[in-house]
Amino acid sequence: MRPLDVQGQPKSSRSKLARMGWNSFIVAAMIGIPLLLVFGMELIGRGTVHETWTWLTANWKLFELNALIVFLVFVLIYCIIGSLVLSVGISALLLSIVSLISYFKVKLIGEPFFPWDIFLNKESMNILPLVTTRTALVRIGLVFAIVAVIFLFRLWVPRLSLRPVTRVVLGALCIFALYSFGVRAPWVGTLLDRAGVNEIVWNQQENYGTNGLSLAFTMNVKNTIVPKPPGYSEPTMASLAESLNDMVGTSTANAASGVKPNVIFIMNEAFWDPTLLPNVTFSEDPVPTVHRLQQESTSGYLLSPQFGGGTSNVEFEVLTGQSMSFLPAGSVPYQQYISKPIPSMASYFKGLGYKSAAIHSYEGWFWNRENVYKHMGFDSFLSKDGFQNPEYRGDFIADDEVSKSIIKEVESNDNPTFIYAVTMQNHGPYDDHRYGSDNPVKVQGSLDDTARDTLETYVHGARDADRSLQLLIDHFEKSGEPTVVVFYGDHLPMLGYDYDVYVQSGFIPTAKSDQWSLEELKKMHSVPFVMWSNFDMAKEQVPVLSNSFLSAYVLDRLQMEKPAALAYNAELSKKIPGLLRNLVIDSDGQMHASVPASAAADVEKYRELQYDEMFGKQYLAKYTGAPSAAGAADPQGGRAVPNADGH
């Protein structure tokens, strides 16, 4: 075999022998470095040498596939940089950063690092306050110290560059191979099948844990493109549209005539009922308003697609009626998919003569809301910069300020108002003592000091959120304008690393989410919601309802005609009220890890409807037409009061 032509070595009478020696060194580095890098990446993610070695020895073929992917990345960088040691250092730095991000994401919200996380830009900086603990900083410092030592070797090791032609050819081959892995070309599919790779798309934490970070990350690249459902076609959607038109006609006949109340959705950041924690007591009820409304009004539990973060995904489900279950795990529709007008509750109410307003007490650019809200049809968006001298609670604008902004928005409009408000005060982490040491609600129970401090900080924020809801109720009880308020949290709070508070209190038995039962999974994704109105509305208890079905449910309660797609949601929710990627709850309350056969065809229609609206040809809109309000609408856009006394 002809030796590689290496440049950059000192010339001498023994140059040929030296060149052969350095060629052997380069070959050894190309083989050994990827193996070491994969071991290091998995060590960062798994935490201990024992767990890493156990995975490696039990999954040799998977380890080799991870090493092959890292080899391609490393050699590509080598071909670009042209220096062996610098390429090792840059590869180690890049892959270590990916591993650290994935490690902290799993610790904080139970999700690994996905390819589309790269495009979060400024949003990614929001994680920095979460990784400033001593343990986290030691881990980060150790990784960067090792990388620094690698770079220092450049002082003693020659450049060891390949010939230009070799670099171009080898680099092109690496790009081709990486692309093939990303799109899962046929030859890659054969390779993965022979290695026994099992892509666990419904549980990405398990997917990464089983297959390794490099392989799982690469397999997810293809998921950035949402595939067309097999049954999607114009004739299929035309047939579905016909049945949906019948549903819409039925809802119109039963609608209450002329009632156009203000409709206010409040998605309170990480709001949850902390009294659900076992083995923990509180010096006073932290959420008395919500508990009272649970007894007096319509209330229940929403099945959130998120835990600890990903607020915009919950917004997406509620505002559009579409489900995260049909999109790649870990994806962010606001960032990835919504780049054109899309039907939403905002555009629906706007079509009824409402003013549709969005309010969020944080940066307008976060999760791309500034652009997405325009595509959704909101008339206005009040973000952090629009609040005038607001009160802060900790680092964020107080929830009371959001309630005051809602009241101001309603009072400034002659037309009825639809508002979607998102708070920020109680955003994690909760180990910052943001309210000082004097927490009004004291916590006692089976928690260590760190967990108790974390929980008390969270409870303080939940108490403020509950009071901000009461502020709204107090105002609209005195108002003559019919108003309904829907209040809920986006997800459970991230109470420490590895679900610390939940585990210590006994709410869940283990921090390993892949070991949770379906009941435990349900608990970790169930957030309370309450509905309040200043006019008569029959009370209902809702055991479980996915966020994607909430809008259809609210329109049903208001006896308002639903758009065709939401009419389908309403019907599907009677069969499958709970729909997550890895948890499905049927009308009998039975839990399933996947969609049961009895509902598979109905859920597939739901998928086709979503694909048509987001990625397809919008056949549904073609065959159903624009939605309209139930009953006669006031041409002036005025309000009709349900009863003479306004209640």
N, C-alpha and C positions, 0 to 999 in steps of 0.2 A: 504494500500500500504506500503510495507516494505521500510524504509528509506534508502537512499544511504549510503554506508559505506565510511565515510570520514576520511582521515588521517591528522595528523599534528596539532590537537587541544590540548591544555593543559588538562591534566587529573585532575579530581577532583571528589568529591562525586556527583556533578551534571553533570557528563560527558554525561550521556545519554540524558538529557534535552538539554545540549549544542549542542550535536551532531545533535539532531533533528532540533534545531534552525539553525545550519549551513547548514544542508541539505536543509531546506526551502530557505535559502539565496542563495544556489547554483542553485536551481531550478528557483528562481526568476531571478537570474543573467542570466541563460541560455535563459530565455524568454525575459527579458528586454534589456539586452546588445545588441543583434542583432537589435532590433527595434531602439535603440539610434544610433547605428553605421550606419544603413541605412539612418536615418535622417541626420546624420552628413555628410555622403558621398554625399548625394543629395544636401545638403546645400553648400558644397564646389563647386560642379559642377554648381548649379543654381544661386548662388551668394547672394540670399536673403532668409530670413525666409518666406516671403510672397509667393514667387514663389515655394519654397519647400512645404509649407503647402497646397498651391493650388493644386499642383500635387498629394500630398498624399491623400487629401480628395476626389479628383476626380478619383483616381485610387487605391482604397483600396486593391483590389485583387493583383494588380501589386506590391504594397508596401509589401504585405504579402509574395509574391514569392521572392522578393529581400531579405526580412528578413529571409526567409527559407534558401536561399543560404548563406547568411552571418552567420546564425546559424551553418550551416554545417562547414564553414571555422573556426569559432570561437571554436566550440567544438572539431574539429580535432586538432587545436593548443593546446587546453586545455589538450587533451589526450596525446599529445606529451610532453608538458612542465611540466604538473603536478601541476601547481600553478595557482589558479584562477585569482588573480590580475595580475600576470605577463602575463597570457594569454590574459586578457582584454587589457593590454597595448600593447602587440605585435600585436594583432588583429587590434587595433585602429591605430597603426603606419603603418602597412602594407596596410590597406584599405585606410587610409588617403593619403599615397603616391600614390596609384593607382588613387584616386580621384583628387589629385593635378596635376598629369601628364595628366590625361584626360582633366581637366579644362584648363591647359595651351595649350595643343594641339589644343583644340577647338578654343581658343582665337587667336592662332597664325596661324593655317592653316585650321581650320574648320573641323578637324577630331578628334574623341575621341580616347581613349586608347584601342588598340586591343590586343588580346592574343599574336599575333606574334611580337608585339613590345618588348616583354620580351627578344627576341633573338637578338636585335639590338646591345647589348653589348656596345662597345665603341662609336657607332654612337649616342647613347642616350645622351652622355655627350655634344654633340653639341648644345643641347637645353639650357644648363646652362646660356650662356650669354643672353638668351632671357627672363630670369625670374629674373633679378636683379633689376627691378624697385622697387621703394619704396612700392607701393601697393602690388606687388607680394611678396616682402620680409615680409611685415606685415602679409599677409595671411599665408605664410609658417610658420612664427614665432609663430603665434597664434595656429596653428594646433600642432606644436611640443610642445608648452607650455602645452596644454591640455593633450597631451600624457605623458609629464613628470609628471604632477600632478597625473595621474592614476598610474604611477609606484611608486610614493611616498606612495600611500595607502598601499603598501606592508609592510611598517614599522609598521602599526597598525592592519592589517588584517592577520589572520593565512594563512598558505600555502593552505589549503583546497584542498587537492589532493584526487582523486578517487582511489579506489582499483585497482591494476594492471590489474586484469581480466576485470574489468569494462572499463578501459581505452583502452585495446586492442580491445574488442568487439565493443565499441562505436566508436572508431577511424576507425575500419574497415567498419562499417556501413556508416560513414561519407564519406569515400573514395569512397565506392560503389555509394552512392547517388550523389556525385559531378561528378563522372565519367558518371553516367547516364544522368545528366543534360548536360554535355559536348557533349555527342554523341547523345543526345535527344532519349533516350531509349523510347520504346512504352508507358510505364507508365508515363514518364515525358511528352511525347507528349499529352497524355490524360489530364494530370494536366494542362498544358499550354492552351490547347483548352478550357477547362472548365473555366479557368480564363479569357478567351477572349484575349489572347496574340496575337498580330499581329507583326510578325518580319518584319521590314522594311529594307530589305537587300540592297535596291538600294539607301537608304539615311541613312547612319549610324548615322549622327548627330541627325536626327529625331528619329531613332531607340532608341538611348540612352536616348533622351529627353522624349520619350513616355514611354518606358518600364523600365527605371531606369538603372543605371550603372551596378550593379551586375548582373541583369538578362540579359541585352544586351551583356555584356562581356562574360558571360557564354554561351549564345546562339551562339556566334561567334566562340567558340572553335571548333565546328564541321566544320567550314569553313576553317580550316587549311588544310583540305583534299579536293581537288577539285574533285567533283563527275564526273563520266563518263557520257557524253551526252547520252540520251536514244537511239539515232539512230546510235551511233558509233559502227562499226563492220568492219571486213576486206572486205566483199563484198561491203559495202557502200563506203569505202575509195578506193577500186579498181575501182568502177564505177566513182567516182569523179576524180581519177587520170587520167582516160581515157579522160575525158572532158578537164582536165587541160593540158594534152599533146597536145591536139588540139590547145589550146590557145597559148602554148609555141611555137608550130610550126608556127603559124601565126605571132607571134612577131619576130621570126627568119627571116622570109621572108622579113619583112619590116625594118630590122636593117641596120644601116649604116655600111659599111664594113671598118674594120681596125682601127677605131677611139678608142684609149685607153687613155682618158685624166686622169690627176690626179683628184681625186674626194675627196673633203674636206668638211666634215660636221663640223660645229662649233655650239655647243650648249652653248650659252652664259648664264651664271647663271642669272636667274630672269630677262632676257632682255624683255622689253616691251616698248611700245611707250607712254611716260607720257603725250604727247600732246593730247591724247585721253580724258584726264580728262576735264570735263566741268567746267566752272567758275574758271579756273586757267590759268594764263598766264606766259610766260617765257621770260627772258630778251634776249635770243637768242635760235635758234633751237637746242635742245640738241642732236638730232640724224640726222644730215643733210645727212650722207651717206646713211642710210637706206631710208630716204624720197626720195632721188634722185633715188635710185635703184627701189623704188616702182613705179616711173614714167618711168624708162628706161628698166627694166628687168622683168623677171618673179618674181612675188611676191604674197602674199596672207596672210591668217591667218590659223594657225594650232590650232586645238582643243585639248588642253592639258588635260590629265586625272588628273592633279594635280593643286593645288593652294598653293603657298607659300613654298613648300617643296616637298620632294619625287622625287628628280632629277633622281634617278636611274630608276624609273618607266617610265619616258619619254624616257630615253636611251633604255630601254627594248623594248618599242613599236617601236621606230625608227629602231633599229638594227635588230630586229627579225621579224618585221611586224605583231606581235601579239598584242592583245588588252587586256588592264587591265579590260575591261568590263566583261570578262569571268572569272575573278579571284576574290577571296573574297575582299570586300571593305577594303582598308587600308593595303592590303598585299604588300610585297616587294619581287618580284621574285628573285632578286639578292641574297637575304638572305635565302629565303625559298625553292625555286624550282630548281635553276640552279646549279646542282652538277655533270653534265656530259656534253659532247659536245652537242652543239645545233647550228643549222644552223643560220647564221647571215649575215649581209652585209660584215663583215670582212672575213668570210670563203668564201663567194661568190666571192669577188674580189680577194682573195688569189688564188682561183681556176682559175682565168683568168690570172695569172702571175703577179698580183700586189703585192706590199709590203703593208700589212695591219697594221697600227700603231694606237695606242690609246694614247692620251695625256690628262692629267688632272693635273691642278696646285694645287692639294691638296693631302692628304695622300692616299697612294695606297690601304690601307686596308679598307678605307671608303666604305660602301655599298658592301664590299666583292669584289671590282673590280679586285684585283690582281688575284683571282681565276676565276671569271666570264669571264674576257677577254680572259683567256687561253681557256676556254670552247667554247668561241665564235670564236676562230680561229685567234685572233690577233697575229701577229709576234712579236710585241714589245709593251711595255707600259711604257711611260714616266710619272712618278708621281712627286710629290713635291720634293722628295729627289734627283731626277735626274736633276733638274734645277741647272745650274751653276751660283752662285752669282746673283740670279734674283732680279729685282726691286720689291719692295713691295709697294702696295697702301693700306694703312690701315693695317689690319692684314693678308691680303692675297696677293699672287703673282699677279702682274699686268697683265691685259689682253694683253698688248703689248708683254709681255714675251711669252705668248702662241702663238701669231702670229709669233714671231721670231722662236719659236721652230718648228712650222709648216713649215716655209720656210727652216729651216735647215734640217728637215726630208726629204722634197722633194728633196732638192739639193744633199743629200747624197745617194740617191737611183738611180741606173741605170734603174730599172724597174719603171713603173708607180706606183703611190702611192695612196692608200685609207687611209684617216685619219679621225678618229672620235675624235674631241677635245672638252673638257669640261672646261670652265673657272670657276673662283672662286671669282674674285675681288669684284663683286657686290652682294655677299651673304649677307643676312640680319643678324641681325636687322640693321636698318638704323638710330638709335637714338644715335650713338656713336661718331658723329662728327669726323669720321676717317680721313677726309681730312682737318681738321682745320676749322676755321670760314670763310675762304675765298673761298666760292663756286663760280665758274665762271658763273654759270647760276642761276640767282635770280628768285624766285617764288613769284607771287602775286596772290591773289584770296581769296575765302571764306574758309580759313583755319586758325585754331588757331596757336600759335607760335610753339607748339610741332609738330603738323602735318606739318607745313611749313619746319621746320628743318629736319624732317624725309624725306620729299619729296626732298628737296634740296640735301641731302646726296645721296639719290638714283639716282637723275638726274645726279649728278656728275659722278657716276659710269657708268650710261648708256651712257653718253657722251664719257667716256674713251673707253667703249666697241665699240661704233660707230667708234671711231678713230682707234681702233685696226683692225677693218674690213677694213678701208681705207688703212692701212699699208699693208695688204695682197694684196689688189687690186693694189696698186702702184707697188708692186714687180712683180706680175704675169702679169701685163700689159706689162712689159718689157721682160718677159720671153718668150722663144720660145716654151715652153712646154704647150700643151693644158691643161687647168685647169678649173674646175668648183668649185665654192664655194657655199655651202648652209648654210645660217646663220639664226639662230632663237634662241628664248629663251625657257627655259624648262617650265616655268610657270609664272604667274603674281607674282610680288613681294609682300611680306607680309608687308604692309605699316602701321604698328601700330596695337595695339590690336583692335579686333572687326572691322577689315577692316576700320580703322579710317579715313585715307585719302580718300578712295573711298566714304565713307558715307558723310564726310564733303563737298567734292567737288560736290556731287550730281551724281556721276557715278553710284551708286546704292542707293536705297532709305532706306535700313535698313541693320543692321549688322546681322540680323537673316536670315541665308542662306536658311532655310526651307520655308521662305516666298518669296523668289525670284521667279520671273516669268521665263519662259524658255529663254526669251530674255536676262534677267539679268544674268542668269546662263551661257549663251553663252558668254556674255561679260567678265565674270570673269574667263573664261577658254580659251580665244582666244589670242594667241600671234602672232605677225607678223613674217613672214619669207620672205627672199629674196634669189634669186639665181643670181649669177654673173658668167660669163665665158669670157675667152679671145678668144673665137671663136664664130662664128655666132650661135645663138640659138633664135628661135622665142620667142617673149614676150607673156606671158600669165598672166591673173589675176585669182587667185584662191580664191573665197569667203570664203570657209571653207574646211578644210581637216584634218582628224584625224592624229595624229602622227604615228599611226600604218600603215597608207597608204602612208606616205611620201617617203619611200624608193622605193616602186613600182612606185610612180609618178616620182621620179628622174630618175630611169632607163628608164622609158618611154620617158622622155625628152631627154635622151642621146641616145635613140634608141638602147638600149642594151637588149639582151634577158633576160627575168626574170625567176628566179626559179619558179617552179610550184605553190608554195604557194603564192608567190608575184604576180604571174599572176592572181590568184583568187582575191587577194586584189585589184588589178587594176580594175577588172571587178566589184567587189562589190562597190568600191568607186564611180563608175558612178551612182549607185542607192542610196547609203547611204554614202555620203562623210564625214559626221560627226557622230561618234559613241562613246558616253560615256555611263556610267552606267545609268544615269538618264536624258540623253539628246541625242536624235537622230535627225539628220538633213538630209532630203532627197534631191534628185537632184533638186527639185523645191525650195529649201530653206525653206521648211516648217519644223517646229520644233515639236518634239513629246517627251513625257516623257518616252516612251518605244518604242521598235521596232514596226513599223506599220505592220499590217497583210500582206500587199503586199510584204514586204521584209523579213518576219520572216523565211521562209525556207532558203533563201540565207544566212542570218546571222547565222542560226543554222549550216549550212555547214562550215562557218568560225569557229565557236566554235569547231566543230569536227576536223577540220584541226589543230587547236591550241592544242587540247587535244592529238591528235595523236603524234604531235611533242614533246610535253613537258612531257606527262604522259603515253601515250599509247604505241603501238607496232611499231610505225614508219612505218605503212603500206604505207603511201604516198611515202616515199623514195624507198620502195621496188618496187612500180609499176611505178614510174616516172624516176628513175635513177638520176645520178648526173647532175646538171645544167652545161651548157657550155656557152662560150661567143658567141655572135652573130657575124657572119661573120668569116673570116679567122683570126686566132690569130697569132701574130708574135712569132715564136718558141723561139726567143731570149728574148722575154718579152720587146722589145723596144716600143717606142711610135710612133704612126702615127699622123702626123699633119693634121688637118681637111682641111686647105687651105694652099696654098703656102706661104702666108704672116703670117701664124700663127693666123689668126683671123677668 
